[in-house]
Amino acid sequence: MELEAHAEELASDLGVDKEEVKSDLQNLVEYSVPIDEAKGSLRRKYGDGSGGSGTPESKDIAEVSPDDGSVTVTGVVLTAGKRSIRYQGDDHVIVEGRLADETGVVDYTSWEDFGLSPGDTITAGNASVREWDGEPELNLGESTSLSVETESLEVSAETESLEVSAEIGGDADLADLQTGDRAVSIEVAVLECERRTIDGRDGETEILSGVFGDESGRLPFTNWDPAPEIEEGNTVRIENAYVQEFRGVPEVNVSEFSTVTDLDREIEVGADATTMDVGEAVRTGGIYDVEVVGNVIAVRDGSGLIQRCPECYRVVQKGQCRTHGDVEGIDDLRVKAILDDGTGTLTAVLDDELTEQVYGGTLEDALEQAREAMDQEVVADRIHERIVGREYRVRGHLSVDEYGANLDAETFAESDDDPERRAHAFLESIDTEADDGEEVTA
């Protein structure tokens, strides 16, 4: 069913103007809201036939729920950043950020240019509410009445009732960024930077991609409108960036609306990765630079000698690439090792260099061994013998999706932890709990 038909159906059911419903529906769909969810949101907004004549209830931000159709809220604009999206061939500029009062913080998207600036105290009347990633989000559009208050509302990041930061301006460390964050400001060192040509929405487009780093850690980035300040070895301040998921981890996106300026200071990038239990790391849903320790309990199929497509470098099966069909595969080495630490499991994926280390030979050595045995599985068997049953410390980038948890390893080294020392530390922690009056059972 086309958007026009959906709008006509809603207008008929709700007894409201079709063009108004169509505009609201288009705004929601344009922002990637599924059509059924968008229609449900508008039914709540207009009261299933009430014609939307009721006055939206005034609420504290903490009380706003995805079940609300529309609300009136007063809060302080923490961040306000522009971004361009495209719907049905047309570009549309939106403003997005966060709004806070003494009770909480909520994300918002403004489909109209209300001139919002960080630090403004505003009252948004008839702001529609939708659910985004399980949380409410305010949508400010044509039907929203917005006024800037002369008396400022005081909010503080130290307010006990606030579960997230309420600092004005959006300054953040890389380690604190999460997928979905918008209008953030960061100060980073450009650790890696590559200029690439991609097939963008306007045809071939040049972009920059690479890795940013600061004192807290590292994250990948994409700069969609290449800024001359972003070059390897430089340090920059970036305002109005947003964060999207790429290959299961957060990625900083720098757009044409971002401001990039050189910094006159060096940034000492944190050398240590975040160390987590496997289960804790998997529960993050994806993390860029993490270190885990666990036992290799198995080597998965697809390890050892493999063939890759010469066009896209994907693994080919029986000479077939999912994208390019029949291809003459090129030889490569890879390991997919299942790592377990008692809290969870993941698959550590080792590239050719790390695989050569655990195999104990080069690609040419592996090909020669396979030819002599007339079976390429002997390479995977040898890797299995060398690593299964041993404990390893692995650092890399973790992605979690419907296929499981995969850690693209940057380092893979046998753990040098002393089992006796760890056993003593565990017993000491039990003794401490017992001293604190907690019941300890064996």
C-alpha positions as CSV (number, residue, x, y, z in Angstrom):
1,M,0.0,0.0,0.0
2,E,1.4,3.4,-1.0
3,L,1.8,6.3,1.5
4,E,-1.1,8.1,0.0
5,A,-3.4,5.1,0.6
6,H,-2.2,4.8,4.2
7,A,-2.9,8.5,4.8
8,E,-6.3,8.3,3.3
9,E,-7.2,5.2,5.4
10,L,-6.0,7.0,8.6
11,A,-7.8,10.2,7.8
12,S,-11.0,8.4,7.3
13,D,-10.7,6.3,10.5
14,L,-9.7,9.3,12.6
15,G,-11.9,12.0,11.1
16,V,-9.0,14.4,10.5
17,D,-7.6,16.3,7.6
18,K,-5.9,13.9,5.1
19,E,-3.0,16.3,4.2
20,E,-2.1,16.8,7.9
21,V,-2.1,13.1,8.5
22,K,-0.1,12.5,5.3
23,S,2.5,15.1,6.4
24,D,2.9,13.5,9.9
25,L,3.1,10.0,8.3
26,Q,5.7,11.1,5.8
27,N,7.8,12.6,8.5
28,L,7.8,9.4,10.6
29,V,8.4,7.1,7.6
30,E,11.2,9.4,6.4
31,Y,13.0,8.8,9.7
32,S,12.9,5.0,9.1
33,V,9.9,4.4,11.4
34,P,8.1,1.2,10.2
35,I,4.8,2.0,8.6
36,D,2.7,0.0,11.1
37,E,4.5,1.7,14.0
38,A,4.0,5.1,12.3
39,K,0.3,4.5,11.9
40,G,-0.1,3.4,15.5
41,S,1.7,6.5,16.7
42,L,-0.7,8.7,14.7
43,R,-3.7,6.9,16.0
44,R,-2.5,7.6,19.5
45,K,-1.8,11.2,18.6
46,Y,-5.2,11.8,17.2
47,G,-7.0,9.8,19.7
48,D,-8.5,7.1,17.4
49,G,-11.0,9.4,16.0
50,S,-11.1,12.3,18.5
51,G,-9.8,14.6,15.8
52,G,-6.9,15.6,18.0
53,S,-9.0,18.3,19.6
54,G,-7.8,17.6,23.2
55,T,-5.0,19.6,24.7
56,P,-1.8,17.5,25.1
57,E,-1.0,16.8,28.7
58,S,2.0,18.6,30.3
59,K,4.5,16.1,31.6
60,D,7.9,15.9,33.2
61,I,10.4,14.4,30.8
62,A,10.8,11.3,33.0
63,E,7.0,10.7,32.7
64,V,7.0,10.7,28.9
65,S,6.2,7.2,27.5
66,P,6.2,5.8,24.0
67,D,2.4,5.2,24.6
68,D,1.8,8.9,24.7
69,G,0.3,10.3,21.5
70,S,1.5,13.9,22.1
71,V,2.7,15.9,25.1
72,T,3.7,19.3,26.3
73,V,7.1,19.5,27.9
74,T,9.4,22.2,29.2
75,G,13.2,21.6,29.3
76,V,16.7,22.7,28.5
77,V,18.2,22.1,25.0
78,L,21.4,20.1,25.7
79,T,22.3,19.6,22.1
80,A,21.1,20.6,18.7
81,G,22.7,19.3,15.5
82,K,21.6,19.4,11.9
83,R,21.7,16.4,9.6
84,S,20.5,15.7,6.1
85,I,18.4,12.7,5.2
86,R,16.8,11.7,1.9
87,Y,13.2,10.5,1.3
88,Q,11.7,9.7,-2.1
89,G,14.5,11.5,-3.8
90,D,14.3,14.7,-1.8
91,D,16.8,16.0,0.7
92,H,15.4,17.1,4.1
93,V,17.4,18.8,6.9
94,I,16.4,17.8,10.4
95,V,17.6,19.1,13.8
96,E,18.2,16.5,16.5
97,G,19.6,16.3,20.0
98,R,18.6,16.0,23.7
99,L,16.3,17.8,26.0
100,A,16.4,17.7,29.8
101,D,14.5,18.9,32.9
102,E,15.0,18.1,36.6
103,T,13.6,14.6,36.2
104,G,15.2,13.2,33.0
105,V,16.6,13.4,29.5
106,V,14.9,12.6,26.2
107,D,16.0,12.6,22.6
108,Y,14.2,14.7,20.1
109,T,14.0,15.2,16.3
110,S,12.8,18.5,14.9
111,W,11.4,18.5,11.4
112,E,11.1,22.3,11.4
113,D,13.8,24.8,12.0
114,F,12.8,26.3,15.3
115,G,16.3,27.9,15.8
116,L,17.1,25.7,18.8
117,S,20.4,26.3,20.5
118,P,22.1,24.5,23.4
119,G,21.2,26.2,26.7
120,D,17.8,27.4,25.6
121,T,14.9,26.6,27.9
122,I,11.9,25.8,25.7
123,T,8.3,24.7,26.0
124,A,7.2,22.4,23.2
125,G,3.4,22.0,23.0
126,N,1.8,19.1,21.1
127,A,5.1,17.3,20.6
128,S,4.4,13.9,19.2
129,V,6.0,10.9,20.8
130,R,7.3,7.8,19.2
131,E,9.4,4.8,20.3
132,W,13.0,4.6,19.2
133,D,15.2,1.7,20.4
134,G,12.8,1.0,23.2
135,E,12.8,4.6,24.5
136,P,10.5,7.6,23.9
137,E,11.6,10.3,21.4
138,L,9.9,13.6,20.9
139,N,9.1,14.7,17.3
140,L,8.7,18.4,16.8
141,G,6.9,19.3,13.6
142,E,4.3,21.6,12.0
143,S,1.7,20.9,14.6
144,T,4.2,21.7,17.5
145,S,4.0,25.1,19.2
146,L,7.4,26.1,20.5
147,S,8.4,29.0,22.7
148,V,11.7,30.0,24.4
149,E,11.3,30.7,28.1
150,T,12.8,33.9,29.6
151,E,13.4,32.1,32.9
152,S,16.0,29.4,32.5
153,L,15.5,25.9,33.9
154,E,18.4,24.7,35.9
155,V,19.5,21.1,35.3
156,S,22.7,19.4,36.5
157,A,24.6,16.3,35.6
158,E,24.8,15.6,39.3
159,T,21.1,15.7,39.8
160,E,20.3,12.3,41.5
161,S,17.1,11.8,39.5
162,L,19.0,11.9,36.2
163,E,20.3,8.5,35.0
164,V,22.3,10.0,32.1
165,S,24.4,13.1,31.6
166,A,22.6,16.5,31.4
167,E,25.6,18.5,30.4
168,I,24.9,21.3,27.9
169,G,26.9,21.1,24.7
170,G,27.4,17.4,24.0
171,D,31.1,17.1,24.8
172,A,32.0,13.4,25.1
173,D,34.8,10.9,25.3
174,L,34.9,8.2,22.6
175,A,34.5,5.5,25.2
176,D,31.1,7.1,26.3
177,L,29.6,7.2,22.8
178,Q,26.8,4.8,21.9
179,T,25.0,4.0,18.7
180,G,22.2,6.6,18.2
181,D,24.0,9.5,19.9
182,R,23.6,12.7,17.9
183,A,25.0,16.3,18.0
184,V,28.1,15.2,20.0
185,S,31.4,17.1,20.3
186,I,34.7,15.3,20.5
187,E,38.4,16.1,20.6
188,V,40.5,13.4,19.0
189,A,43.7,12.3,17.3
190,V,43.3,10.9,13.7
191,L,45.1,7.6,14.0
192,E,44.2,6.2,10.6
193,C,42.7,7.9,7.6
194,E,42.0,6.7,4.1
195,R,40.3,8.5,1.2
196,R,37.9,6.2,-0.7
197,T,35.4,6.4,-3.5
198,I,32.0,4.8,-2.9
199,D,28.7,4.6,-4.7
200,G,26.7,7.2,-2.7
201,R,23.2,8.5,-3.0
202,D,24.4,11.0,-5.6
203,G,26.6,8.6,-7.5
204,E,30.3,8.2,-6.9
205,T,31.3,10.1,-3.8
206,E,34.7,10.6,-2.1
207,I,34.7,10.0,1.7
208,L,37.3,9.7,4.4
209,S,37.3,6.7,6.8
210,G,39.6,5.6,9.5
211,V,40.1,5.5,13.3
212,F,39.9,8.3,15.9
213,G,41.5,8.1,19.3
214,D,41.5,10.0,22.6
215,E,42.5,9.3,26.1
216,S,39.6,7.0,26.6
217,G,40.0,4.7,23.6
218,R,39.4,4.4,19.8
219,L,36.5,4.4,17.4
220,P,36.1,4.1,13.6
221,F,34.8,7.1,11.7
222,T,33.4,8.1,8.3
223,N,33.7,11.7,7.1
224,W,31.0,12.1,4.4
225,D,32.2,15.6,3.3
226,P,36.0,15.3,3.5
227,A,37.4,18.0,5.8
228,P,41.1,19.0,5.1
229,E,41.7,19.0,8.9
230,I,41.0,15.3,9.1
231,E,44.3,13.7,8.1
232,E,46.5,11.1,9.7
233,G,48.5,12.4,12.6
234,N,46.4,15.5,13.2
235,T,44.4,16.4,16.3
236,V,41.0,18.0,15.8
237,R,37.8,19.2,17.5
238,I,34.6,18.0,15.9
239,E,31.2,19.5,16.8
240,N,27.9,18.1,15.7
241,A,28.9,14.5,14.9
242,Y,26.5,11.6,15.2
243,V,27.0,7.9,15.9
244,Q,25.7,5.0,13.8
245,E,26.3,1.3,14.0
246,F,28.7,-0.1,11.5
247,R,29.6,-3.8,11.4
248,G,28.1,-4.2,14.9
249,V,30.1,-1.4,16.6
250,P,29.6,2.4,17.1
251,E,31.0,4.6,14.4
252,V,31.5,8.4,14.5
253,N,29.9,10.1,11.5
254,V,31.1,13.6,10.4
255,S,28.7,15.3,8.0
256,E,28.6,18.5,6.0
257,F,26.9,20.1,9.0
258,S,29.8,19.2,11.3
259,T,32.4,21.8,12.3
260,V,36.0,20.6,12.3
261,T,38.8,22.7,13.7
262,D,42.5,22.0,14.3
263,L,43.6,21.6,17.9
264,D,46.8,23.2,19.2
265,R,47.5,20.3,21.7
266,E,48.6,16.7,21.5
267,I,46.2,13.9,22.5
268,E,47.7,10.9,24.2
269,V,45.6,8.1,23.0
270,G,44.9,5.4,25.6
271,A,46.9,2.3,24.8
272,D,44.8,0.0,26.9
273,A,41.7,-1.7,25.6
274,T,38.6,-2.1,27.8
275,T,39.0,-5.5,29.6
276,M,35.8,-7.5,30.1
277,D,34.5,-10.9,30.8
278,V,33.2,-12.6,27.6
279,G,29.6,-12.5,28.8
280,E,29.8,-8.8,29.7
281,A,31.4,-8.0,26.3
282,V,28.6,-9.8,24.4
283,R,25.9,-8.0,26.4
284,T,27.2,-4.7,25.2
285,G,25.8,-5.6,21.7
286,G,29.1,-4.6,20.1
287,I,32.3,-2.8,21.2
288,Y,35.2,-1.5,19.1
289,D,38.3,-2.1,21.2
290,V,38.0,-4.8,23.9
291,E,40.2,-7.4,25.5
292,V,38.9,-10.8,26.8
293,V,40.6,-13.9,28.2
294,G,39.3,-17.4,27.7
295,N,39.9,-20.9,26.7
296,V,39.8,-22.0,23.1
297,I,37.3,-24.9,23.2
298,A,37.0,-25.5,19.4
299,V,38.0,-24.4,16.0
300,R,35.0,-23.8,13.7
301,D,34.5,-25.0,10.2
302,G,35.8,-22.4,7.7
303,S,39.2,-22.3,9.4
304,G,42.6,-23.0,8.0
305,L,43.0,-22.8,4.2
306,I,40.2,-20.8,2.5
307,Q,39.5,-19.1,-0.8
308,R,38.4,-15.5,-1.2
309,C,36.7,-13.6,-4.0
310,P,39.2,-11.5,-6.0
311,E,36.6,-8.8,-6.4
312,C,35.1,-8.3,-2.9
313,Y,37.4,-10.5,-0.8
314,R,34.5,-12.4,0.7
315,V,35.0,-16.1,1.4
316,V,33.9,-18.3,-1.5
317,Q,32.3,-21.8,-1.3
318,K,33.0,-24.2,-4.0
319,G,34.1,-21.4,-6.4
320,Q,30.9,-19.4,-5.7
321,C,30.8,-15.9,-4.4
322,R,27.5,-14.7,-3.1
323,T,27.9,-11.4,-4.9
324,H,30.0,-12.2,-8.0
325,G,29.0,-15.8,-8.8
326,D,31.6,-18.1,-10.3
327,V,35.1,-16.8,-9.5
328,E,38.6,-18.1,-9.4
329,G,39.3,-17.9,-5.6
330,I,42.5,-16.6,-4.2
331,D,44.1,-18.6,-1.3
332,D,44.2,-17.2,2.2
333,L,44.4,-18.3,5.9
334,R,41.9,-17.7,8.6
335,V,41.0,-19.1,12.1
336,K,37.5,-19.0,13.7
337,A,38.2,-20.1,17.3
338,I,35.5,-20.5,19.9
339,L,36.5,-18.8,23.1
340,D,34.9,-19.5,26.5
341,D,35.6,-18.0,29.9
342,G,32.7,-19.5,31.9
343,T,30.6,-16.3,31.5
344,G,29.9,-16.7,27.8
345,T,31.3,-17.6,24.4
346,L,32.3,-15.8,21.3
347,T,34.1,-16.6,18.0
348,A,37.6,-15.0,17.7
349,V,38.3,-14.4,14.0
350,L,42.1,-14.4,13.1
351,D,43.3,-12.8,9.9
352,D,46.1,-14.3,7.8
353,E,49.0,-12.9,9.8
354,L,47.6,-14.1,13.2
355,T,46.8,-17.4,11.6
356,E,50.3,-17.9,10.4
357,Q,51.5,-17.3,13.9
358,V,49.2,-20.0,15.5
359,Y,49.8,-22.4,12.5
360,G,53.5,-22.0,12.7
361,G,54.1,-21.4,9.1
362,T,53.3,-19.3,6.0
363,L,50.5,-19.6,3.5
364,E,53.0,-21.3,1.1
365,D,53.8,-23.8,3.9
366,A,50.1,-24.5,4.4
367,L,49.5,-25.0,0.7
368,E,52.4,-27.4,0.5
369,Q,51.1,-29.4,3.5
370,A,47.7,-29.6,1.9
371,R,49.2,-30.8,-1.4
372,E,51.2,-33.5,0.3
373,A,48.2,-34.8,2.2
374,M,45.9,-34.2,-0.8
375,D,43.5,-32.7,1.8
376,Q,43.4,-29.0,2.8
377,E,41.7,-29.9,6.1
378,V,45.1,-30.9,7.5
379,V,45.9,-27.2,8.0
380,A,42.8,-26.7,10.2
381,D,43.6,-29.9,12.1
382,R,47.1,-28.7,12.9
383,I,45.7,-25.4,14.1
384,H,43.2,-27.3,16.3
385,E,46.0,-29.3,17.9
386,R,48.1,-26.2,18.6
387,I,45.4,-23.9,20.3
388,V,42.4,-25.9,21.6
389,G,42.5,-26.4,25.3
390,R,44.8,-23.4,25.9
391,E,43.9,-20.0,27.4
392,Y,44.3,-16.9,25.2
393,R,44.2,-13.1,25.7
394,V,42.4,-11.6,22.7
395,R,42.0,-8.0,21.7
396,G,39.9,-6.7,18.9
397,H,36.5,-5.4,17.7
398,L,33.4,-7.3,18.8
399,S,30.2,-7.4,16.8
400,V,27.0,-9.1,17.9
401,D,24.2,-10.0,15.5
402,E,21.7,-12.7,14.7
403,Y,24.7,-14.9,13.7
404,G,26.4,-14.7,17.1
405,A,29.3,-12.8,18.7
406,N,32.4,-12.4,16.6
407,L,35.6,-10.7,17.7
408,D,37.9,-9.6,14.9
409,A,41.2,-10.1,16.6
410,E,44.0,-7.6,16.4
411,T,46.2,-9.6,18.9
412,F,45.9,-13.2,19.9
413,A,48.4,-14.4,22.5
414,E,48.5,-17.3,25.0
415,S,47.6,-15.9,28.4
416,D,50.5,-15.5,30.8
417,D,48.2,-15.3,33.8
418,D,49.3,-17.5,36.7
419,P,46.5,-19.9,37.6
420,E,47.8,-20.2,41.2
421,R,47.7,-16.4,41.5
422,R,44.2,-16.2,40.1
423,A,43.0,-18.9,42.5
424,H,44.4,-17.0,45.5
425,A,42.7,-13.8,44.3
426,F,39.4,-15.7,44.0
427,L,39.7,-17.1,47.5
428,E,40.6,-13.7,48.9
429,S,37.5,-12.2,47.3
430,I,35.4,-14.9,48.9
431,D,37.0,-14.2,52.3
432,T,36.3,-10.5,51.9
433,E,32.6,-11.2,51.1
434,A,32.4,-13.4,54.2
435,D,34.0,-10.7,56.4
436,D,31.4,-8.3,55.1
437,G,28.7,-10.5,56.5
438,E,27.5,-12.0,53.1
439,E,26.6,-15.7,53.1
440,V,29.0,-17.7,51.1
441,T,28.1,-21.2,49.8
442,A,30.2,-23.7,48.1
